[in-house]
């Protein structure tokens, strides 16, 4: 049996390296420029008022540390799975498993949130069964697209990113020139406090988490040691610039109170001024952006599922690679089916909070893994993973209490799944 060049895995179970820097950046932007920019500003404003701008900066700092740690680790371990691989190699099998478990569970919730967001913007006046049916249809359609090969997914991501940037540019212009912008709106809420600012940072972090999708595609990227770090930092920098412009414009147009109350904050910012005729286009853009996030999320979750199955932590059949399309087709089908089921049982806000907690835990393990790197292995300055690790833990436990409890319970459940077969084997011995 022929072995792959980068690991001990058989060549038949390796994925084809087809993505360059531009394609990887597009996947990262498609992941980040979606739900967060259209949905996260309203709950962040409820938590901190105009202090959400401070929260945005905190979230960006933590995301930068996470991105740097992930980039150094991804260059050393260019395999599918992201922090699942890094934790396994640097901290031990359990920590790798826990990172993979947190990623798969948390991002499955994110997939459900994105599918529901697409349906909510597409059918704003429909009842829940109709929106749920549309959300399920969207999940299944994107699963079929990913099944045909990653290059087709990249092409669609590029179209969605271009459309999203165009819509966000229109939102900024309409918000600043529509006649409602006022610098007086930037006064903070009188009751804003550090806890609220940190909670807003945790909610806004959800919008930055897309660069992980680049690392989870490690086996499908050409020249991974050069491509992955560049793609992660480029996509993060572009996203931060866009988010800052949009956040300031929305606050100037609406003020923190109206922004906090809006269910569709960017559409509301446009609708409040003289550019209200653009509102339908903004709603359509929000649905398209959420579609782009869902596409990249399903791509990333299926790759981590594939890597965990290949190592025996999930059913082995999920580690199969399609002989023609060279994608993990069993993992993609399984993820699509699970997300379609979850869509019928969750709402958007609950899914986002749960996902944020799980993903912050995932990146905490990434930063702890980066702390073990030596200088010869490309270790970042120690302040980077230390800040990232501390930031992830603080933001995770300042999220709403329901999200913290649900996320903790799911991590405990994952730990039991890990421990149970080992205890049984021990008793049998």
Secondary structure by P-SEA (a helix, b strand, c coil): ccccccccccccccccccccaaaaaaaaaaaccccccccaaaaaaaacccaaaaaaaaaaaaaaaaaaaaaaaaaacccccaaaaaaaacccaaaaaaaaaaaaaaaaaaaaaaaaaaaaaacccccaaaaaaaaaaaaaaaaaaaaacaaaaaaaaaaaaaaaaaaaaaaaaaaacccccccccccccccccaaaaaaaaaaaccccccaaaaaaaccccccccccaaaaaaaaaaaaaaaaaaaaaaaaaaccaaaaaacccaaaaaaaacccccaaaaaaaaaaaaaaaaaaaaaaaaaaaaaaaaaaccccccccccccccccaaaaaaaaaaaaaaaaacccaaaaaaaaaaaaaaaaaaaaaaaaacccccccccaaaaaaaaaaaaaaaaaccaaaaaaaaaaaaaaaaaacaaaaaaaaac
